[in-house]
Amino acid sequence: MEKIPNVYDLKREIIADPELQDSFKNDPIKAIQDYSKSIPNPLNWDKWIYRIVVLSLGIIIISIVIGVIMLIGSGKITEDKTVPTILTAIGSAAIGALAGLLAPSPISNATT
């Protein structure tokens, strides 16, 4: 079964292909699972997606740390309370996103 981009095209394919009609009549769940397995997921074969995202998040984290150090060095930040909230928010979000990407996925551990 070739990749079908949307439900409307899937409907047309089912109408046009008697073999596909039979597979959906006999076991629609299995037919949908077979179809979903036939669609290539770029996250499974393109390792550069993860590398680019991890590198971008790492650069954000490092630049925020360097920015805060520069603000401390210039005397604009004297206490923890005076760190700009936006730097704290962006840094926390980037660290959380990086941890989420690097943590093992529970879906990959599920039974297939």
N, CA, C and O atoms as a Tinker XYZ file with bonds, in Angstrom:
   448  protein
     1  N      0.858000   -1.170000    0.000000    73     2
     2  CA     0.000000    0.000000    0.000000    64     1     3
     3  C      0.906000    1.235000    0.000000    63     2     4     5
     4  O      1.768000    1.373000    0.868000    81     3
     5  N      0.717000    2.108000   -0.946000    73     3     6
     6  CA     1.535000    3.315000   -1.027000    64     5     7
     7  C      1.032000    4.371000   -0.061000    63     6     8     9
     8  O     -0.072000    4.267000    0.474000    81     7
     9  N      1.848000    5.383000    0.153000    73     7    10
    10  CA     1.491000    6.450000    1.088000    64     9    11
    11  C      0.315000    7.256000    0.548000    63    10    12    13
    12  O      0.322000    7.710000   -0.596000    81    11
    13  N     -0.693000    7.420000    1.399000    73    11    14
    14  CA    -1.871000    8.198000    1.048000    64    13    15
    15  C     -1.893000    9.407000    1.975000    63    14    16    17
    16  O     -1.943000    9.237000    3.194000    81    15
    17  N     -1.857000   10.638000    1.427000    73    15    18
    18  CA    -1.646000   11.819000    2.269000    64    17    19
    19  C     -2.794000   12.196000    3.200000    63    18    20    21
    20  O     -2.549000   12.796000    4.246000    81    19
    21  N     -4.037000   11.865000    2.857000    73    19    22
    22  CA    -5.143000   12.276000    3.726000    64    21    23
    23  C     -6.292000   11.280000    3.629000    63    22    24    25
    24  O     -6.250000   10.340000    2.837000    81    23
    25  N     -7.305000   11.499000    4.438000    73    23    26
    26  CA    -8.436000   10.571000    4.523000    64    25    27
    27  C     -9.228000   10.537000    3.215000    63    26    28    29
    28  O     -9.725000    9.482000    2.821000    81    27
    29  N     -9.344000   11.655000    2.558000    73    27    30
    30  CA   -10.110000   11.699000    1.313000    64    29    31
    31  C     -9.442000   10.845000    0.233000    63    30    32    33
    32  O    -10.115000   10.141000   -0.520000    81    31
    33  N     -8.107000   10.919000    0.169000    73    31    34
    34  CA    -7.391000   10.078000   -0.789000    64    33    35
    35  C     -7.491000    8.606000   -0.393000    63    34    36    37
    36  O     -7.579000    7.735000   -1.258000    81    35
    37  N     -7.478000    8.326000    0.910000    73    35    38
    38  CA    -7.651000    6.951000    1.372000    64    37    39
    39  C     -9.021000    6.428000    0.949000    63    38    40    41
    40  O     -9.145000    5.284000    0.512000    81    39
    41  N    -10.037000    7.257000    1.079000    73    39    42
    42  CA   -11.384000    6.870000    0.661000    64    41    43
    43  C    -11.403000    6.536000   -0.829000    63    42    44    45
    44  O    -11.975000    5.524000   -1.234000    81    43
    45  N    -10.778000    7.387000   -1.644000    73    43    46
    46  CA   -10.712000    7.129000   -3.095000    64    45    47
    47  C     -9.975000    5.831000   -3.399000    63    46    48    49
    48  O    -10.381000    5.067000   -4.275000    81    47
    49  N     -8.881000    5.587000   -2.664000    73    47    50
    50  CA    -8.119000    4.355000   -2.862000    64    49    51
    51  C     -8.955000    3.134000   -2.512000    63    50    52    53
    52  O     -8.918000    2.131000   -3.225000    81    51
    53  N     -9.703000    3.209000   -1.425000    73    51    54
    54  CA   -10.542000    2.075000   -1.014000    64    53    55
    55  C    -11.627000    1.820000   -2.056000    63    54    56    57
    56  O    -11.918000    0.667000   -2.376000    81    55
    57  N    -12.227000    2.881000   -2.585000    73    55    58
    58  CA   -13.263000    2.727000   -3.607000    64    57    59
    59  C    -12.678000    2.113000   -4.876000    63    58    60    61
    60  O    -13.326000    1.282000   -5.512000    81    59
    61  N    -11.469000    2.507000   -5.250000    73    59    62
    62  CA   -10.864000    2.069000   -6.502000    64    61    63
    63  C    -10.211000    0.685000   -6.411000    63    62    64    65
    64  O    -10.047000    0.027000   -7.439000    81    63
    65  N     -9.836000    0.227000   -5.218000    73    63    66
    66  CA    -9.070000   -1.009000   -5.083000    64    65    67
    67  C     -9.890000   -2.074000   -4.342000    63    66    68    69
    68  O    -10.082000   -1.963000   -3.131000    81    67
    69  N    -10.374000   -3.099000   -5.049000    73    67    70
    70  CA   -11.177000   -4.136000   -4.397000    64    69    71
    71  C    -10.403000   -4.920000   -3.328000    63    70    72    73
    72  O    -10.980000   -5.349000   -2.329000    81    71
    73  N     -9.121000   -5.099000   -3.540000    73    71    74
    74  CA    -8.301000   -5.815000   -2.547000    64    73    75
    75  C     -8.224000   -5.014000   -1.239000    63    74    76    77
    76  O     -8.294000   -5.578000   -0.147000    81    75
    77  N     -8.079000   -3.710000   -1.369000    73    75    78
    78  CA    -8.057000   -2.838000   -0.202000    64    77    79
    79  C     -9.423000   -2.820000    0.485000    63    78    80    81
    80  O     -9.499000   -2.771000    1.713000    81    79
    81  N    -10.494000   -2.858000   -0.297000    73    79    82
    82  CA   -11.834000   -2.941000    0.273000    64    81    83
    83  C    -11.986000   -4.207000    1.110000    63    82    84    85
    84  O    -12.520000   -4.167000    2.218000    81    83
    85  N    -11.519000   -5.318000    0.578000    73    83    86
    86  CA   -11.620000   -6.587000    1.311000    64    85    87
    87  C    -10.826000   -6.549000    2.617000    63    86    88    89
    88  O    -11.280000   -7.051000    3.645000    81    87
    89  N     -9.639000   -5.949000    2.564000    73    87    90
    90  CA    -8.835000   -5.894000    3.788000    64    89    91
    91  C     -9.511000   -5.039000    4.845000    63    90    92    93
    92  O     -9.433000   -5.347000    6.034000    81    91
    93  N    -10.177000   -3.967000    4.425000    73    91    94
    94  CA   -10.897000   -3.125000    5.383000    64    93    95
    95  C    -12.183000   -3.796000    5.860000    63    94    96    97
    96  O    -12.594000   -3.596000    7.003000    81    95
    97  N    -12.824000   -4.588000    5.000000    73    95    98
    98  CA   -14.038000   -5.301000    5.416000    64    97    99
    99  C    -13.696000   -6.414000    6.406000    63    98   100   101
   100  O    -14.400000   -6.605000    7.397000    81    99
   101  N    -12.621000   -7.143000    6.138000    73    99   102
   102  CA   -12.260000   -8.276000    6.990000    64   101   103
   103  C    -11.757000   -7.838000    8.353000    63   102   104   105
   104  O    -12.223000   -8.331000    9.380000    81   103
   105  N    -10.822000   -6.926000    8.365000    73   103   106
   106  CA   -10.245000   -6.479000    9.636000    64   105   107
   107  C     -9.784000   -5.026000    9.486000    63   106   108   109
   108  O     -8.635000   -4.774000    9.123000    81   107
   109  N    -10.683000   -4.067000    9.765000    73   107   110
   110  CA   -10.318000   -2.653000    9.555000    64   109   111
   111  C     -9.165000   -2.190000   10.436000    63   110   112   113
   112  O     -8.350000   -1.373000   10.008000    81   111
   113  N     -9.087000   -2.704000   11.663000    73   111   114
   114  CA    -8.000000   -2.294000   12.556000    64   113   115
   115  C     -6.658000   -2.732000   11.993000    63   114   116   117
   116  O     -5.710000   -1.947000   11.967000    81   115
   117  N     -6.568000   -3.970000   11.545000    73   115   118
   118  CA    -5.311000   -4.471000   10.969000    64   117   119
   119  C     -4.959000   -3.711000    9.689000    63   118   120   121
   120  O     -3.791000   -3.415000    9.437000    81   119
   121  N     -5.977000   -3.398000    8.882000    73   119   122
   122  CA    -5.725000   -2.655000    7.651000    64   121   123
   123  C     -5.163000   -1.273000    7.956000    63   122   124   125
   124  O     -4.249000   -0.810000    7.274000    81   123
   125  N     -5.702000   -0.614000    8.973000    73   123   126
   126  CA    -5.193000    0.711000    9.349000    64   125   127
   127  C     -3.790000    0.595000    9.926000    63   126   128   129
   128  O     -2.940000    1.440000    9.646000    81   127
   129  N     -3.531000   -0.438000   10.729000    73   127   130
   130  CA    -2.190000   -0.636000   11.283000    64   129   131
   131  C     -1.184000   -0.906000   10.175000    63   130   132   133
   132  O     -0.074000   -0.374000   10.197000    81   131
   133  N     -1.571000   -1.735000    9.202000    73   131   134
   134  CA    -0.677000   -1.991000    8.069000    64   133   135
   135  C     -0.405000   -0.715000    7.289000    63   134   136   137
   136  O      0.716000   -0.467000    6.847000    81   135
   137  N     -1.451000    0.091000    7.126000    73   135   138
   138  CA    -1.274000    1.360000    6.420000    64   137   139
   139  C     -0.349000    2.292000    7.184000    63   138   140   141
   140  O      0.537000    2.912000    6.595000    81   139
   141  N     -0.551000    2.396000    8.511000    73   139   142
   142  CA     0.286000    3.307000    9.292000    64   141   143
   143  C      1.738000    2.843000    9.330000    63   142   144   145
   144  O      2.642000    3.672000    9.435000    81   143
   145  N      1.979000    1.536000    9.246000    73   143   146
   146  CA     3.356000    1.029000    9.201000    64   145   147
   147  C      4.022000    1.328000    7.869000    63   146   148   149
   148  O      5.246000    1.423000    7.792000    81   147
   149  N      3.221000    1.475000    6.817000    73   147   150
   150  CA     3.795000    1.722000    5.495000    64   149   151
   151  C      4.227000    3.168000    5.309000    63   150   152   153
   152  O      4.956000    3.474000    4.365000    81   151
   153  N      3.788000    4.074000    6.200000    73   151   154
   154  CA     4.165000    5.484000    6.087000    64   153   155
   155  C      5.510000    5.682000    6.777000    63   154   156   157
   156  O      5.623000    5.439000    7.979000    81   155
   157  N      6.529000    6.118000    6.044000    73   155   158
   158  CA     7.830000    6.327000    6.684000    64   157   159
   159  C      7.807000    7.546000    7.610000    63   158   160   161
   160  O      7.297000    8.604000    7.243000    81   159
   161  N      8.355000    7.388000    8.793000    73   159   162
   162  CA     8.432000    8.470000    9.770000    64   161   163
   163  C      9.834000    9.062000    9.710000    63   162   164   165
   164  O     10.805000    8.352000    9.973000    81   163
   165  N      9.966000   10.341000    9.373000    73   163   166
   166  CA    11.306000   10.925000    9.237000    64   165   167
   167  C     12.127000   10.858000   10.512000    63   166   168   169
   168  O     13.356000   10.844000   10.451000    81   167
   169  N     11.468000   10.815000   11.673000    73   167   170
   170  CA    12.225000   10.722000   12.919000    64   169   171
   171  C     12.950000    9.392000   13.047000    63   170   172   173
   172  O     13.926000    9.288000   13.791000    81   171
   173  N     12.483000    8.368000   12.327000    73   171   174
   174  CA    13.128000    7.061000   12.399000    64   173   175
   175  C     14.349000    6.950000   11.496000    63   174   176   177
   176  O     15.271000    6.195000   11.807000    81   175
   177  N     14.379000    7.676000   10.396000    73   175   178
   178  CA    15.496000    7.509000    9.474000    64   177   179
   179  C     16.365000    8.751000    9.311000    63   178   180   181
   180  O     17.490000    8.639000    8.824000    81   179
   181  N     15.890000    9.915000    9.697000    73   179   182
   182  CA    16.678000   11.136000    9.536000    64   181   183
   183  C     17.255000   11.557000   10.887000    63   182   184   185
   184  O     16.588000   12.235000   11.668000    81   183
   185  N     18.481000   11.156000   11.155000    73   183   186
   186  CA    19.123000   11.459000   12.433000    64   185   187
   187  C     19.481000   12.935000   12.558000    63   186   188   189
   188  O     19.739000   13.403000   13.666000    81   187
   189  N     19.505000   13.679000   11.459000    73   187   190
   190  CA    19.859000   15.099000   11.518000    64   189   191
   191  C     18.778000   15.935000   12.181000    63   190   192   193
   192  O     19.067000   17.013000   12.702000    81   191
   193  N     17.536000   15.461000   12.173000    73   191   194
   194  CA    16.466000   16.206000   12.842000    64   193   195
   195  C     16.798000   16.357000   14.322000    63   194   196   197
   196  O     16.758000   17.459000   14.868000    81   195
   197  N     17.127000   15.237000   14.963000    73   195   198
   198  CA    17.484000   15.281000   16.378000    64   197   199
   199  C     18.750000   16.095000   16.606000    63   198   200   201
   200  O     18.828000   16.873000   17.557000    81   199
   201  N     19.720000   15.922000   15.756000    73   199   202
   202  CA    20.986000   16.639000   15.931000    64   201   203
   203  C     20.788000   18.146000   15.852000    63   202   204   205
   204  O     21.352000   18.891000   16.653000    81   203
   205  N     19.999000   18.592000   14.900000    73   203   206
   206  CA    19.759000   20.026000   14.741000    64   205   207
   207  C     19.011000   20.587000   15.944000    63   206   208   209
   208  O     19.360000   21.651000   16.455000    81   207
   209  N     17.984000   19.874000   16.394000    73   207   210
   210  CA    17.200000   20.348000   17.531000    64   209   211
   211  C     18.040000   20.365000   18.807000    63   210   212   213
   212  O     18.014000   21.341000   19.556000    81   211
   213  N     18.785000   19.288000   19.055000    73   211   214
   214  CA    19.632000   19.227000   20.251000    64   213   215
   215  C     20.709000   20.307000   20.194000    63   214   216   217
   216  O     20.984000   20.954000   21.204000    81   215
   217  N     21.311000   20.507000   19.048000    73   215   218
   218  CA    22.329000   21.550000   18.901000    64   217   219
   219  C     21.725000   22.937000   19.130000    63   218   220   221
   220  O     22.328000   23.770000   19.807000    81   219
   221  N     20.551000   23.187000   18.577000    73   219   222
   222  CA    19.896000   24.487000   18.765000    64   221   223
   223  C     19.574000   24.737000   20.235000    63   222   224   225
   224  O     19.831000   25.823000   20.754000    81   223
   225  N     19.011000   23.733000   20.905000    73   223   226
   226  CA    18.682000   23.896000   22.323000    64   225   227
   227  C     19.951000   24.078000   23.155000    63   226   228   229
   228  O     19.970000   24.877000   24.091000    81   227
   229  N     21.000000   23.346000   22.818000    73   227   230
   230  CA    22.270000   23.514000   23.526000    64   229   231
   231  C     22.844000   24.909000   23.349000    63   230   232   233
   232  O     23.352000   25.497000   24.304000    81   231
   233  N     22.766000   25.443000   22.141000    73   231   234
   234  CA    23.257000   26.799000   21.878000    64   233   235
   235  C     22.439000   27.824000   22.672000    63   234   236   237
   236  O     22.990000   28.785000   23.208000    81   235
   237  N     21.123000   27.612000   22.741000    73   235   238
   238  CA    20.272000   28.526000   23.517000    64   237   239
   239  C     20.676000   28.508000   24.985000    63   238   240   241
   240  O     20.817000   29.559000   25.608000    81   239
   241  N     20.860000   27.319000   25.531000    73   239   242
   242  CA    21.228000   27.190000   26.945000    64   241   243
   243  C     22.574000   27.848000   27.215000    63   242   244   245
   244  O     22.715000   28.608000   28.173000    81   243
   245  N     23.561000   27.560000   26.377000    73   243   246
   246  CA    24.898000   28.130000   26.566000    64   245   247
   247  C     24.876000   29.643000   26.412000    63   246   248   249
   248  O     25.532000   30.350000   27.176000    81   247
   249  N     24.122000   30.156000   25.424000    73   247   250
   250  CA    24.084000   31.611000   25.233000    64   249   251
   251  C     23.395000   32.309000   26.407000    63   250   252   253
   252  O     23.777000   33.423000   26.765000    81   251
   253  N     22.395000   31.681000   27.006000    73   251   254
   254  CA    21.755000   32.288000   28.182000    64   253   255
   255  C     22.708000   32.294000   29.362000    63   254   256   257
   256  O     22.792000   33.283000   30.090000    81   255
   257  N     23.426000   31.200000   29.555000    73   255   258
   258  CA    24.409000   31.163000   30.658000    64   257   259
   259  C     25.473000   32.234000   30.451000    63   258   260   261
   260  O     25.818000   32.954000   31.388000    81   259
   261  N     25.988000   32.344000   29.242000    73   259   262
   262  CA    27.005000   33.370000   28.958000    64   261   263
   263  C     26.416000   34.767000   29.128000    63   262   264   265
   264  O     27.079000   35.655000   29.663000    81   263
   265  N     25.171000   34.973000   28.675000    73   263   266
   266  CA    24.530000   36.277000   28.826000    64   265   267
   267  C     24.353000   36.676000   30.284000    63   266   268   269
   268  O     24.584000   37.828000   30.651000    81   267
   269  N     23.941000   35.717000   31.114000    73   267   270
   270  CA    23.776000   36.020000   32.538000    64   269   271
   271  C     25.134000   36.319000   33.171000    63   270   272   273
   272  O     25.252000   37.238000   33.982000    81   271
   273  N     26.151000   35.554000   32.806000    73   271   274
   274  CA    27.500000   35.822000   33.335000    64   273   275
   275  C     27.975000   37.206000   32.920000    63   274   276   277
   276  O     28.597000   37.914000   33.712000    81   275
   277  N     27.683000   37.596000   31.676000    73   275   278
   278  CA    28.084000   38.933000   31.218000    64   277   279
   279  C     27.316000   40.017000   31.971000    63   278   280   281
   280  O     27.881000   41.058000   32.304000    81   279
   281  N     26.031000   39.778000   32.240000    73   279   282
   282  CA    25.250000   40.765000   33.002000    64   281   283
   283  C     25.763000   40.878000   34.439000    63   282   284   285
   284  O     25.788000   41.968000   35.011000    81   283
   285  N     26.169000   39.752000   35.015000    73   283   286
   286  CA    26.746000   39.786000   36.362000    64   285   287
   287  C     28.079000   40.532000   36.338000    63   286   288   289
   288  O     28.366000   41.343000   37.219000    81   287
   289  N     28.881000   40.249000   35.327000    73   287   290
   290  CA    30.184000   40.910000   35.210000    64   289   291
   291  C     30.076000   42.398000   34.993000    63   290   292   293
   292  O     30.930000   43.154000   35.459000    81   291
   293  N     29.044000   42.837000   34.296000    73   291   294
   294  CA    28.892000   44.274000   34.047000    64   293   295
   295  C     28.225000   44.996000   35.222000    63   294   296   297
   296  O     28.135000   46.224000   35.227000    81   295
   297  N     27.765000   44.242000   36.205000    73   295   298
   298  CA    27.155000   44.847000   37.383000    64   297   299
   299  C     25.670000   45.122000   37.256000    63   298   300   301
   300  O     25.075000   45.710000   38.160000    81   299
   301  N     25.058000   44.710000   36.158000    73   299   302
   302  CA    23.622000   44.930000   35.985000    64   301   303
   303  C     22.800000   43.942000   36.800000    63   302   304   305
   304  O     21.641000   44.212000   37.116000    81   303
   305  N     23.390000   42.798000   37.143000    73   303   306
   306  CA    22.724000   41.816000   37.994000    64   305   307
   307  C     23.570000   41.674000   39.250000    63   306   308   309
   308  O     24.757000   41.352000   39.190000    81   307
   309  N     22.927000   41.921000   40.393000    73   307   310
   310  CA    23.659000   41.799000   41.657000    64   309   311
   311  C     23.099000   40.688000   42.536000    63   310   312   313
   312  O     23.804000   40.173000   43.404000    81   311
   313  N     21.854000   40.316000   42.324000    73   311   314
   314  CA    21.215000   39.265000   43.108000    64   313   315
   315  C     20.460000   38.329000   42.175000    63   314   316   317
   316  O     20.264000   38.631000   40.998000    81   315
   317  N     20.042000   37.196000   42.711000    73   315   318
   318  CA    19.238000   36.267000   41.918000    64   317   319
   319  C     17.914000   36.882000   41.496000    63   318   320   321
   320  O     17.385000   36.546000   40.437000    81   319
   321  N     17.376000   37.770000   42.306000    73   319   322
   322  CA    16.081000   38.382000   42.019000    64   321   323
   323  C     16.128000   39.286000   40.796000    63   322   324   325
   324  O     15.093000   39.529000   40.175000    81   323
   325  N     17.289000   39.783000   40.441000    73   323   326
   326  CA    17.380000   40.740000   39.340000    64   325   327
   327  C     17.683000   40.093000   37.987000    63   326   328   329
   328  O     17.836000   40.796000   36.987000    81   327
   329  N     17.772000   38.760000   37.948000    73   327   330
   330  CA    17.953000   38.078000   36.656000    64   329   331
   331  C     16.664000   38.263000   35.857000    63   330   332   333
   332  O     15.578000   37.985000   36.366000    81   331
   333  N     16.771000   38.725000   34.621000    73   331   334
   334  CA    15.556000   38.929000   33.826000    64   333   335
   335  C     14.717000   37.650000   33.718000    63   334   336   337
   336  O     15.243000   36.566000   33.467000    81   335
   337  N     13.435000   37.798000   33.908000    73   335   338
   338  CA    12.512000   36.658000   33.906000    64   337   339
   339  C     12.526000   35.930000   32.568000    63   338   340   341
   340  O     12.395000   34.707000   32.532000    81   339
   341  N     12.679000   36.655000   31.481000    73   339   342
   342  CA    12.668000   36.028000   30.162000    64   341   343
   343  C     13.840000   35.063000   30.006000    63   342   344   345
   344  O     13.699000   34.011000   29.383000    81   343
   345  N     15.002000   35.418000   30.573000    73   343   346
   346  CA    16.146000   34.507000   30.492000    64   345   347
   347  C     15.888000   33.231000   31.286000    63   346   348   349
   348  O     16.241000   32.136000   30.850000    81   347
   349  N     15.273000   33.381000   32.447000    73   347   350
   350  CA    14.937000   32.212000   33.254000    64   349   351
   351  C     13.924000   31.332000   32.532000    63   350   352   353
   352  O     14.058000   30.109000   32.520000    81   351
   353  N     12.922000   31.946000   31.936000    73   351   354
   354  CA    11.876000   31.181000   31.246000    64   353   355
   355  C     12.419000   30.453000   30.028000    63   354   356   357
   356  O     12.135000   29.270000   29.840000    81   355
   357  N     13.194000   31.138000   29.200000    73   355   358
   358  CA    13.738000   30.511000   27.994000    64   357   359
   359  C     14.725000   29.418000   28.365000    63   358   360   361
   360  O     14.717000   28.343000   27.765000    81   359
   361  N     15.570000   29.679000   29.344000    73   359   362
   362  CA    16.538000   28.666000   29.774000    64   361   363
   363  C     15.860000   27.433000   30.332000    63   362   364   365
   364  O     16.253000   26.310000   30.015000    81   363
   365  N     14.845000   27.627000   31.159000    73   363   366
   366  CA    14.115000   26.486000   31.726000    64   365   367
   367  C     13.407000   25.685000   30.645000    63   366   368   369
   368  O     13.422000   24.455000   30.667000    81   367
   369  N     12.789000   26.383000   29.700000    73   367   370
   370  CA    12.096000   25.694000   28.608000    64   369   371
   371  C     13.080000   24.910000   27.741000    63   370   372   373
   372  O     12.788000   23.784000   27.339000    81   371
   373  N     14.234000   25.493000   27.452000    73   371   374
   374  CA    15.228000   24.810000   26.622000    64   373   375
   375  C     15.785000   23.579000   27.333000    63   374   376   377
   376  O     15.979000   22.537000   26.707000    81   375
   377  N     16.044000   23.691000   28.637000    73   375   378
   378  CA    16.550000   22.539000   29.386000    64   377   379
   379  C     15.482000   21.451000   29.446000    63   378   380   381
   380  O     15.802000   20.271000   29.295000    81   379
   381  N     14.221000   21.820000   29.663000    73   379   382
   382  CA    13.140000   20.838000   29.681000    64   381   383
   383  C     12.960000   20.150000   28.340000    63   382   384   385
   384  O     12.758000   18.937000   28.281000    81   383
   385  N     13.032000   20.921000   27.264000    73   383   386
   386  CA    12.899000   20.340000   25.928000    64   385   387
   387  C     14.057000   19.399000   25.618000    63   386   388   389
   388  O     13.858000   18.333000   25.036000    81   387
   389  N     15.248000   19.787000   26.000000    73   387   390
   390  CA    16.413000   18.939000   25.775000    64   389   391
   391  C     16.304000   17.645000   26.569000    63   390   392   393
   392  O     16.626000   16.573000   26.056000    81   391
   393  N     15.855000   17.737000   27.810000    73   391   394
   394  CA    15.667000   16.531000   28.624000    64   393   395
   395  C     14.587000   15.641000   28.021000    63   394   396   397
   396  O     14.722000   14.417000   28.016000    81   395
   397  N     13.524000   16.242000   27.516000    73   395   398
   398  CA    12.469000   15.460000   26.891000    64   397   399
   399  C     12.929000   14.752000   25.632000    63   398   400   401
   400  O     12.495000   13.633000   25.360000    81   399
   401  N     13.797000   15.380000   24.863000    73   399   402
   402  CA    14.304000   14.748000   23.644000    64   401   403
   403  C     15.291000   13.623000   23.938000    63   402   404   405
   404  O     15.319000   12.611000   23.238000    81   403
   405  N     16.090000   13.806000   24.967000    73   403   406
   406  CA    17.133000   12.821000   25.252000    64   405   407
   407  C     16.655000   11.671000   26.123000    63   406   408   409
   408  O     17.333000   10.649000   26.224000    81   407
   409  N     15.498000   11.824000   26.753000    73   407   410
   410  CA    14.946000   10.742000   27.573000    64   409   411
   411  C     14.410000    9.646000   26.653000    63   410   412   413
   412  O     13.914000    9.944000   25.567000    81   411
   413  N     14.503000    8.387000   27.072000    73   411   414
   414  CA    13.971000    7.312000   26.225000    64   413   415
   415  C     12.449000    7.418000   26.096000    63   414   416   417
   416  O     11.750000    7.730000   27.060000    81   415
   417  N     11.962000    7.157000   24.910000    73   415   418
   418  CA    10.534000    7.274000   24.633000    64   417   419
   419  C      9.791000    6.049000   25.153000    63   418   420   421
   420  O     10.215000    4.922000   24.897000    81   419
   421  N      8.688000    6.246000   25.881000    73   419   422
   422  CA     7.929000    5.090000   26.340000    64   421   423
   423  C      7.245000    4.351000   25.195000    63   422   424   425
   424  O      6.906000    3.175000   25.329000    81   423
   425  N      7.041000    5.028000   24.080000    73   423   426
   426  CA     6.417000    4.380000   22.919000    64   425   427
   427  C      7.348000    3.322000   22.346000    63   426   428   429
   428  O      6.882000    2.270000   21.910000    81   427
   429  N      8.652000    3.578000   22.338000    73   427   430
   430  CA     9.592000    2.610000   21.799000    64   429   431
   431  C      9.700000    1.370000   22.691000    63   430   432   433
   432  O     10.131000    0.315000   22.224000    81   431
   433  N      9.317000    1.480000   23.956000    73   431   434
   434  CA     9.358000    0.347000   24.862000    64   433   435
   435  C      8.053000   -0.422000   24.871000    63   434   436   437
   436  O      7.973000   -1.485000   25.486000    81   435
   437  N      7.026000    0.089000   24.201000    73   435   438
   438  CA     5.724000   -0.562000   24.204000    64   437   439
   439  C      5.776000   -1.845000   23.370000    63   438   440   441
   440  O      6.617000   -1.997000   22.484000    81   439
   441  N      4.874000   -2.742000   23.671000    73   439   442
   442  CA     4.829000   -3.990000   22.912000    64   441   443
   443  C      4.315000   -3.722000   21.515000    63   442   444   445
   444  O      3.391000   -2.932000   21.319000    81   443
   445  N      4.913000   -4.378000   20.559000    73   443   446
   446  CA     4.516000   -4.167000   19.164000    64   445   447
   447  C      3.730000   -5.326000   18.647000    63   446   448
   448  O      3.312000   -5.321000   17.489000    81   447
